[in-house]
Amino acid sequence: MELARLKPDPIPVIHPLPEYLAQGQRLDWYGEMKQVFQVPWMGVVTMAFSHYPHFFKTLWDGTRDLCASQPYVAACMENRVFAEVQVTSLNPTSLQSKLTTLGYAPREIDDIRQMIEVFNHGNQPYLIMATLARYLLAGGEMSEIGDAPLFKGQHAPDYTVPFVMMEAHHADAETRLVYEDIKTVLGLPFVNTDYRALARWPSYWQAAWADLRPRLVAPKTDRICEDLHQRCVGLVRDGLPNPGGLTSDALINAAKQDAPLDEIIAVCRLFQWLLPGLVTNVAFLRAQLL
């Protein structure tokens, strides 16, 4: 089955529950997913999905073993490399000399690199998960292959920099203006976790965003995002096993217990549309500091 990359219009209302407010089963889900994905944060995408408990339980129960498997980790790594190679065609500007001039010490620049690596790695499993959810809700089916060898060891990057987000109510006026610009340019009602984490270095983030911003409307960027989208659809349709035996009917029926199906489809479409762009943008930010 083919699956077009479509931004929902209007943008649906989403209900992501922050980790510090989660309790009970929802908190358990958050912890399990972070452990399996080997990430230090719960993505907005899955926080929004978990607002629909029957849908989320069916999705996670059906994909937990897949997400912990060698094929899933390999697919994530391949997508990451693909994005890193493709963004070179966008000619990112090196920011190292600019940051040095601003007074950044080598260790501070390395801290920024570490934070970018966290997201460069961690966005990949969320992207495939969002694609999988949308594909199944659209009536597509996954492979009947059940064999999915467990990935053993660490695939996440090592990092020592504290994971801190600059929320809008913490930020100075210039950073808040950048946040508003991000929402305007991307056409989204929220600022992704990645950008809020990198904005803890405000002067860096303003320079990085200024260099990234004009690339977001470039045809080359659209092609990279479309190619990432198609790669993920192909993985879900043909390339990944299905050890949990998850079916389209099971996920659709679970979703209908929580809300009108069109509502949940719109939420899945939103994240499955924006995540290829986020992966591309983070790869671009990485290239600025090579």
N, C-alpha and C positions, 0 to 999 in steps of 0.2 A: 504494500500500500504506500502511495506517495503522501507526503505531508508538507503542505506549503508553510513557509515562515510568515506568520500573520500577527500583526500587533492588534489587539482588541480595541475597538472603538465603539463606545467610550471605554476608558480604562476602568476595570472593575474595582470596587472597593475591596481592600484586603484587610485581614485581621491577624497580623503576625503577633504572637505573644512572646515578649522578650524572655530570655532564659531566667532572669532573676525573678520573674513573676510566675513561672511555670511550677506546677505542683503535680503530684500523683503520677498517673500514667503518662501525661504529657512530658513531665520532667524526665521520666524513664526513657521515653522515646528520644528526647534530645540527647541524653547521655549516650545511649546506644549508637545513635547515628554519628555523633562526634567521634566515638571510639572507632567505629568501623571505617569512617572516612579519614580518620587520623587528622582531624582539624580542631582548632581551638575555639571555633565559634559555630553556632547554629545559623545556617543561611536564612535570609528573609524568606526565600522560596519555601523551605520546608516548615518554617514557623507559620507561614500563611497556609500551607497545606494542612497542618495539624489542627487548624480551626475546625476542620471537618473530620471528626474522630473516626467514623466508620471508614471513610475514604482513606484516611491516613493509615489506620491500622491494617487495612487490606493491602495497601501499597507497600508498607514497610515489612509486614510479615511475608509478603510475596517476593521481596527483593533483598532482604537482609543478607541471605547467603550469597546472592549474586554480587552484592556490593563488596563483600569480603573476599571475593574470589580473584584468582590470578587474571582471568580474562578482563574483568572490570578494571582492575588497577592498570593493566597494560593498555586498555582503551583510553583511560584517562591520561596516561603518560604520552600516548601517541597524539592525542588532541592537543596537549600542551606544546609538544614539539612543533606540531603543524602551525599553531598560532604564532609561536616565537619566530619561526622561519618566515611566515607570510608578512608579519608587520615590518620587516626590514624594507619592504617595498614602499612603506609610508614615510621613510626617511626621518625617523625620530631624531630630535636634536639632543646631543649630549649635554647633560646638565651638570656634570661634575665640576667644571671650572667655575660655573656660575655659583654653585653651592659653596665652593671653596672661597670665592670672593665674598659671599655673604657671611662667611665665618664658620661654616660647617667643618668640623674636624673629621678626619677619615673614619673614626669610629661611628660618628653620627650618620654619615652617609652609608656606612655598612649596616647600621640599624634600619635605615629606610629600605635597603636592599633586602634585608631579612624579612621585613614586613611584606614587601611585594612578593617574595617567594612563598610566603604562607598562603597568599591568595592565588598566586599563579598555580600552585598545586591544588589548593582546596576548592577552587571554583569548578574544577573538572568533574568531580563526582556529582555535584549539584546539577550541572548542565545535563549530564546523561539521565539523571533521575527525573528532571523536569520533562525531558523529551519522552522518556518512557511513559510517564503519567499521561501526557497529552496524546501519545500514540494509542495507548490502550483505550482512552476515553473516546477517541475518534473511531474505534472499532477495529483497530489493527491488532494483530496477534504476534506474540513473541515466538521464538524458536521452541520446539518440543524437546530440544536437547537438555538433559538435566544435569549432566556432569559439569561441575564447576570447582576445580581444585582450589583449596583455600590459599590465599596469599599469606605467607608467613614472614614476619619481620616488619621492618619500618620502611614505608615508602614516602612518608612526609619529610619535609626538610627540617633539619635542626635549626632552632632559633633561640636566642636569648633575650631579644628585645621584648619588653612587656606589651601585652596585647591590650591596648587602650584605644577607645574610640572618642573622637571629638564630636560630641553631640552639639546640635545647633545652639542649645541654651548654654553651652560651655564656651562657645567660640566667640572670637572678636568680630567686629563688624565686617571686615574684609572677607573673612572665611564664610560668614553667613551669606554674603553676596555671591561668593563662588558656589555655595550650595544651591542658591536660588537659580544661578546660571546653569548648573548641572541639571536641575529638574526641568528647566526650560528647554535646553538643548536636547536632552534625551527624551523629553515628553513624558516624564514620570512624576508621580506625586511624592516620591521619597528619594533619599540619597542612599545609595548602597553602602553596606558595611565597609567595603574596601576603601571607598573614598573618605569615609569618616575616620577610619583608622589612620590613613596616610595624612590626613589634615591635622594630626597632632604635631606635625612640623609645618606650621602655616606658610612660612615663606617658601619652603620647598613645594608644597602642594599648589600654591598659586602659580609658580613657574611651570610645574608639570602640567597642570590643567590648561594653562595658556598655550602650551605646545601641542597638547593632545586635541584641544577643542576644534581647530580647523580641519583636522583629519577626520572628524566624525561625520562630515558631510561629503567626504570624498568617495567616488564610485569604487575605488579600490577597497575601502573599508567595508562597504556593503557586500562586495564579493567575498571577502574573507569571512564575514559573518554568515553569509549564505552557504559557503562551503562548510563551515563548522556545523551549521544546522543540518546539512545533508549528510555529513559524516555521522552525526549522532543518530539521525533517523535510520541510516543504514545499519548502524550497530544494533539498535533496538530491534530492527526488522530481521536482520540476517546474521549479525556478527556475535551476539552474546547468547550464552546459554540461559536457561530458565529453571534453575534448581528449585525455585519455590512454586513452580507450576502456575504462575499468575496468568489469568485470562482477562480479556476485555470485559466479558460479561460480569465477572466477579467484581472488578473495579467499578464498573458502571452501576451495578446494583448497590454496592456499598455507598457510592457517592449520592445516589438518590435517597438514601436514608438520612442524609445530612442537610441537603438543600436542593433547589432545582438544579438539574444536571447542567443546564446552560451556564449557571453561575460558576460552578466548579470548572467547567471547560474553559471559561473566560479567564479564570485565575491561572490555570495551567498554561494557556496560550500566552498570557502576559509574561510569565517567567521564562517560558521556552523561547519567546521572542527576544527578551532582553539579555539572557545569559550568554549567547554567542558574542554579543557586543561587549559585555563585561569581560569575558575571557580575552577578547582581542585588545581591549583597552589596557588591561593589566599587563599583557605581553608587551604592549607599547611602552608602558611605564618602566618595565624591566629594561627594555632596550635603551631608554634614556640614561641609564646608569651603568651601562656596560663599559 
